[in-house]
Amino acid sequence: MLAITVSAQNARNILDATATKIKQMGDVRATFTATSFNGTTEQASTKGTMMLQGKKMQLSTDDMKMWYNGKNQWSLIPESGEVNVSTPTEREMANMNPYSFLGVYKKGYKMKAKQTKLRGKDAYEIHLVARYAGSNAQEMYIDVAKNDYTPLCIRVRQDNDWNRISIHSIQGNQHFTDADFEFPKSEYPNVEIIDLR
């Protein structure tokens, strides 16, 4: 496997280019596989679709649906017949939103990069380590396609737990409305709303 180390300044330049690319894409729809680990032991894995508009997010998997309008989050597990409403912290949203790294890498992280291959594509792997113990994420790996800076995989560590989001497809320039990021009560008339705010 080819692994050429890239300087820290180049690592930052790669992330800057990735952030610019994502901003230019506007509203984004992506398909992904999310896997959680305790240490190196896989705990759970699920496939799904996400819609992103700035800080807003909608997530849909076989097991759950989640809407986040930038302040409030609605989490629905259809089997339970309940939707929980909460106001997540930045740290909690960093676990959910794969693009949360866009705002954090510029300060408080040491970084290095190397060239590698991921799923048959030439890629850059950027490794970020927090300088401070209280950071939202203590460690991150961000893999981006070398040819166009599209994110391919994001791994985030908090304590001994890792979350990996493998991004399979990204479509930019989608057109979402505010309603796409709020719980559609009319579609779930029999669901009990539990307000945890």
C-alpha positions in Angstrom: 0.0 0.0 0.0 1.3 3.4 -1.0 1.7 5.8 2.0 3.5 9.0 1.3 3.6 11.4 4.3 2.5 15.0 3.6 3.5 18.0 5.7 1.2 19.5 8.4 0.8 22.6 6.2 -0.3 20.5 3.3 -2.7 18.6 5.6 -4.4 21.9 6.5 -4.5 22.9 2.8 -6.2 19.6 2.0 -8.8 20.2 4.7 -9.3 23.8 3.5 -9.9 22.5 0.0 -12.3 19.9 1.3 -14.2 22.6 3.3 -14.4 24.8 0.2 -15.7 21.9 -1.9 -18.4 21.0 0.6 -19.6 24.7 0.9 -19.7 25.0 -2.9 -21.9 21.8 -3.0 -24.7 23.7 -1.1 -27.4 21.3 0.2 -26.1 17.8 0.2 -27.6 14.3 0.1 -25.3 11.4 1.0 -25.5 7.7 1.5 -23.3 6.2 4.2 -22.5 3.3 6.6 -22.0 4.3 10.2 -20.1 2.0 12.5 -19.4 2.4 16.2 -16.5 0.7 18.0 -15.4 0.3 21.6 -11.6 0.3 21.1 -11.3 -2.0 18.1 -14.4 -4.1 18.8 -17.3 -3.3 16.5 -20.5 -2.5 18.5 -23.0 -1.7 15.8 -23.3 -0.8 12.1 -26.1 0.7 10.0 -26.6 2.1 6.5 -28.6 5.2 5.7 -29.1 8.5 4.0 -28.4 12.0 5.3 -29.5 15.4 4.1 -27.3 18.4 5.1 -27.9 22.1 4.9 -25.3 24.1 6.9 -25.8 22.9 10.5 -29.1 21.3 9.8 -29.4 17.6 9.2 -31.8 14.8 8.5 -30.7 11.2 9.0 -32.6 8.1 8.0 -31.6 4.5 8.7 -33.5 1.2 8.9 -33.6 1.6 12.7 -34.3 5.3 13.2 -35.0 8.7 11.8 -33.5 12.0 13.1 -34.2 15.6 12.2 -32.1 18.5 13.4 -33.0 22.1 12.6 -29.9 23.7 14.0 -31.3 23.9 17.6 -33.7 21.1 18.3 -33.4 17.4 17.4 -36.2 14.9 16.9 -35.2 11.2 17.2 -37.8 8.6 16.1 -37.4 4.9 16.6 -40.5 3.7 14.7 -40.9 0.5 16.7 -41.2 2.5 20.0 -44.0 4.7 18.7 -42.2 7.7 20.4 -40.2 10.6 19.2 -37.8 12.3 21.6 -37.2 16.0 21.3 -33.9 17.4 22.7 -31.4 20.2 22.3 -28.1 18.4 21.7 -24.7 19.8 22.7 -22.0 20.6 20.2 -20.2 17.5 21.3 -23.3 15.3 20.7 -23.8 16.8 17.2 -20.1 16.2 16.5 -20.9 12.5 16.9 -23.8 12.7 14.5 -22.8 15.1 11.7 -19.8 13.9 9.7 -19.1 17.5 8.5 -18.7 18.9 12.0 -14.9 18.7 11.4 -15.3 21.6 9.0 -15.5 24.1 11.9 -13.0 22.5 14.3 -9.9 21.5 12.5 -8.6 25.1 12.2 -7.7 25.5 15.9 -6.7 23.1 18.7 -5.5 20.2 16.6 -2.1 18.9 15.5 -2.4 17.4 12.1 -0.5 15.3 9.6 -1.5 13.7 6.3 -0.4 10.9 4.0 -1.3 9.7 0.6 -3.0 6.3 0.5 -5.8 4.3 -1.2 -9.3 3.8 0.1 -11.9 1.6 -1.7 -9.7 1.6 -4.8 -9.4 5.4 -4.9 -6.3 7.5 -4.5 -6.9 9.5 -1.2 -5.4 11.7 1.4 -5.7 10.5 5.0 -5.5 13.4 7.5 -4.9 12.5 11.1 -5.9 15.1 13.7 -5.1 14.9 17.4 -6.6 17.4 19.9 -4.2 19.7 21.7 -6.6 20.0 24.7 -8.3 17.4 26.8 -11.7 19.1 26.7 -12.0 19.0 22.8 -15.3 17.7 21.3 -13.3 15.0 19.5 -9.9 13.9 20.8 -8.8 12.3 17.6 -10.1 12.2 14.0 -9.1 10.6 10.7 -10.5 12.2 7.6 -10.1 10.5 4.2 -10.7 12.6 1.1 -10.4 11.7 -2.6 -7.2 13.0 -4.0 -8.7 14.1 -7.4 -11.6 16.3 -6.1 -11.3 16.5 -2.2 -14.7 14.7 -1.7 -14.9 13.2 1.8 -14.8 9.4 1.7 -14.6 8.4 5.4 -14.5 10.2 8.7 -13.5 8.5 12.0 -13.9 10.3 15.3 -12.7 9.2 18.7 -14.2 10.3 22.1 -12.5 8.5 25.0 -12.2 4.9 23.9 -15.1 5.0 21.5 -14.8 5.4 17.8 -17.5 6.3 15.3 -16.7 5.7 11.6 -18.8 7.1 8.8 -18.0 5.7 5.4 -19.5 8.0 2.7 -20.6 6.1 -0.4 -22.2 8.8 -2.5 -22.6 12.6 -2.3 -25.0 14.7 -4.4 -24.6 18.4 -4.1 -26.9 21.3 -5.1 -30.0 19.7 -3.7 -32.9 22.0 -2.7 -34.1 21.4 0.9 -36.6 23.5 2.9 -36.7 24.2 6.6 -39.5 21.6 6.9 -37.1 18.9 5.8 -35.2 19.3 9.1 -38.2 19.2 11.5 -40.3 16.3 12.6 -43.3 16.0 10.3 -46.1 15.4 12.8 -48.7 14.9 10.1 -46.8 11.8 8.8 -46.8 10.2 12.2 -50.2 11.0 13.8 -50.0 8.2 16.3 -46.4 8.8 17.6 -46.1 10.2 21.1 -43.8 13.2 21.4 -41.6 13.2 24.5 -40.0 16.6 25.1 -36.6 16.2 26.9 -35.6 19.9 26.5 
